[in-house]
């Protein structure tokens, strides 16, 4: 039997340097690399708050698909398409849910409730759901009514480092994540402000998602007198990011929630001890011995975890080796695509 033909509906620019887009781009490329006929449906960038034009265009492209294709819908799309139109589609739909939209940080109660109700209603019409972590799977089962037989955990693939470790002095604390409230960069800055008596430098790498929040982070850094020690670098090119991973001694992300977190796998692959938060899928992603997880929104405990690593090079070395071993065992993107393809063929 030949592999089932498919399509992947993704809003906005697929080259956007965020975890969700990287995951979907790699999955699309992986499916094609295995000889599968997979269309890329380029949808408007207004999702998850689709304009009338983008909604109409998305539905037109979906209705035009040949009936023997399955379609994977990016989570912004699967959660916010018109429910009645979604129910009438003639092709089996697979939702790619990185994390439910109602769990995003900073939503008011009315918007959170609306997103929850819409996504729950839309998930009823999905033939299957892909998620990146067991944590997200459990959330969909317990809060969104998705049965386990309709969920497949597709752990992201991991690419091996192209550069050998070259840690710099003073130790570099690296944080990678878009400038969005959920990533907790404000918590990291407040934690770093408590470590002025130690020798370190820090870089926060990640594109601006929200201009107002990015400006707040810059003001907070300056107010905390961290401008000379903390570089809020914004988007960095892949070559520079690879260099930063090689130069770093600690990876730190004070995230408030993660459906998975590709950057944790990147840190493990580079053999970096990790300081982060016990939130969402992070405890399942960061293995025991490879770092320390503290409660979210707690700069005091976050600072203590960083200080322990900075003061104890031997501990840092042990945790780095645990991270390196865990990173070496992570699957590649080919495995992710193979498992996704098997699900498509069974629909």
N, C-alpha and C positions, 0 to 999 in steps of 0.2 A: 504494500500500500504506500502510495506517495505521501509525503508530508502535507498536512493540511495547509492550504493557503490562508494568509492572515493579513491583517492591517493593524497599525498602531497609531491611535489618534492622540496627538500630543499638542498642547496649546503653546503658542509663543515660539521662541527661538530655542531649538534643541541643543544649541551650542552653549547655552547659559551655564556658567560654571557653578552650579549648585548640586548638592548630592542627588536630589530627585532627578534632575535633568541628566546628570552623568549616568545614573543607574539606567534610565530609559534609553539613552543613546547607546550604551554598551549592550543592553539587552537586544535592541533592534539590530545592531551590528552583529551580535552573536548569532541571532536567529538566521540572518542572511548568510553568515559565514558557513552555516551548516546546510546551505543549499535551499533554504526555504524562501518561498515567494511571499515577502512581507512588504506591503505598501506602507509608506509613511504619510499619514493624513495630517497635513499642517493646518492646525486650527488657529483661530484668532487668540491673541494674547490676553484678552480680558477675563478669561476664566481664572478664578472661581466666581467672579462676578460678571458673567457674560453679558455683553451688550446684545441688543436685539439682532444686530447684524451678525455678530459672531455666533449666536445661538442658531440663527437660521442657516448660516453657512455650515456649521457643524452637522446639523441634521440633514442638510442636503448631501453632504459628502458621505454620511453614514447610509443614507437611503440609496445611494448610487452603488454601493458595494455589491459584488456578485454574491449570490446566496450561499455559495460554498466556502466563503471566507468567514473566519472568526475575526472579531475585532477586540483588541486590547485598548481599553480606555484609561488614559491618565487619570489619577485620582481627582484632580480638579474638575475633570470633565464628567467622570462617572458620578460624582457627588452632586453635580449642579445642573445636569441636563434636565430639560422638561420631562417630568416623570411619565406623563401620558404618551409623549412621543417616543420615549425610550422603550416603553412597553410594546409599542407597535413595530419596532425594528424587526427586520426579517433575518437578521444574522445573530448568532450567539455572541454575547458580550462578556468580556472578562475585565473586571475592574483591577487596576493597579493602585492599591491603597497604601501609600507610604505611611500615613497616619490619618485618622479621621479628622476632617476639617474643624469640627466643633471643639477639638482639643488644642487648637492653636492658642498661643499666649496672647492676651490683650483684648479678647473679644468681649463686647458687652453682652448682657444676658439675653437680650432679644435676638441678636445675631447668632449667638451660640445655639439657641433653641431652634432657630430657623434652619441653620446648617445641619443640625442633628436630625431634625425631622425629614429634611429633603434627602440627605444621604441615606438614612435608614430606608426610606421609601424606595429609593433608586436601587439599593442593593438587593431588594427582592427580585428585581428583573435581571440580575446578573447570573449567567450560567456558571461562572466561577469567579474567584477573587484571588489575586496574587498579593501577598504581603511580604515585607522584607524580614520580619522577625516573629518569633512565637508570641511576643508581647502584643503586637498588633493583632495577631490572630485571636488571642484571648479577648481582647477588647471588642472585636467584631462579633464574637460569639456571645459575650455576656451583655453587651449594650446595644448591639445592632441586629441581633437575631439571625446572624449568618451561621448556618450549620457547619460543623467541622468538615463534612465531606465536600463542601464547596470552597474550601480554602486550601491553598498551597503556599507554604513558606518558601520563598525564593531568596535565600541569602545572597546578597550581592557578591560578585566576584572581586578579587583583589589582584592588583598588578604588583609585581616584584620591584623593589627599588632599583633604579638605574645607577645610583651613586652610593659609594661606601660611606659609612658614618665618619664625620669629621667634626666632632663637638668642639665648640668654640669656648673661649674664656672671656668674660665670666659666663656661667652657664646660661644658655638660651632657653627660655620658656616659650614654647610655640603654641598658639591657639589658632585653629582654623575653623571658620564658620561665618556665614553671612551676617551682616550687621542688622540683626533682627532681635527684638526683645527676647524671643524664646531661647536664643543662644547664650544668654547670661553673661555677655561681655562686661556688663556693668558690675556684676558680682565679682568677676575676675579682677577688674580694676580695683574694687574696694578691698579685695583680698591682698593684692600686690601692694597696696598702700600701707598695709600692716607689716611689710617685710623690708622696710627701708634700711634696716640695720644689717641686711645680708647683701651679698654680692650676686647680682643676676642682671639679665636683660630680658626683654620680652617683645614678641611680635604677635599682633593679632591680624591674621590674613583672612580676607573674605569680602566679597563684593557688597556694596551698599544695597540693601533691600528697601530701606525706609530712610529717606533723607533726613527727616526730623530726628529719628532715633540715632542716626549716624552723627548728627550735630550734637545731640545730647552726650554721646560717648566721648566726643572730642572735648566738650566742656568739662565733663566729669574727670577725664584724664588730667586736664590742666588744673582743675580745682584741687585735685589730689597731689599735685606737684610731681606727676609721673612723666611729663613730656620728654625728659632727657633719657628715660629708661624704657619707655613703652612706645613702640611704633605701631600705630593703627594704620596698617598698610593698605587696606582696601583690597581690591582684586589684585592678585599677583599672577604673572604668567607661569605656566607649568614648569619652566626651567628654574625660575626663582623659587617656586614652592618646593621643588625637589631639593634645591640647595638648602633651604630652611630646615627641611626634615633632616637632612644630613648633619646640619650644624647644631641641631637642638639637643638638649639633654633631658627635657621634660615636655610632655604634651599635656596641655590643660584646657579643658572646655567646661565652663560652669553652666551647662545647659539646663534648662527648666523642663525639657521634655524632648525625647527622640523616638521616632518610630523605628529607627535603626541607628544611623550615624555612620556613613561611609568613612569619615575621617578617623574613627577609632580603628578600623581595620588598617588604614594607611599608617597610623601611628604604630600599631603592632608590627606591621611589615617592616617598618624602619627601626624596630627594636627600642621604642621609646616608652618609658614608664608613664602611666596615664593618671592624671588627677581629674576627676569629673564628679558627676552627681548621680545618685541612685534614683534615676527618673526614667520612666518609659522603658525602652529596650536596652538602656545602657548596661544594667547589671548582667544581661545575657550576652552582651557584645564584648565587654571587657572582662577577661578571665581573672579568676583569683590569682594573686601573686604578681600580676602585671601592672598593678597600680592601686589606687585607693579611691573609693567612692564615698562622698559625703552627702548630707541632705541638700536638696536644691535651695536656692535663695539664702545661703548661709556663708557669707564671706569669712566669718571667723573660723569655722571648721575648714573651709577651703584653704585659708592662709596657713592653718596648722599643718595640713597635708602637704602643701608646697614646702613649708619650712623643714619638715621632717626629711624630705628628699634632698633639699639643698644642703642640709647640715650633715647628711650621712651618705657619702659617696659609695660606700659598700652596699648599702640598701639600694641605692640607685642602680648599681651594677647588677644586683640580683634581679631586681624587677625588670630591668632592660633585657636581661637574658630570658626571663619568663615571657616577656612580650615578643621577643624575637622568635622563640620557639612556637608560640601561638600563631604569630604571623605567618611562619613558614608552612603551617598546616591549613591555612585558609584556602578555600577553593578558588579557582579562576573563573572568569566570565563564561568560558565555554561550558562549564558545568551548569551555571545558571540558565544559559540558553537551552541546554539539552533538557533540563527538567521542565522548563516552560513549554518547549515544543511537544514534549510528551503529553502535557495537559491539553494543549490545543488539539492534538490528534484524537483525544478521547472524547471531546465535546460532542 
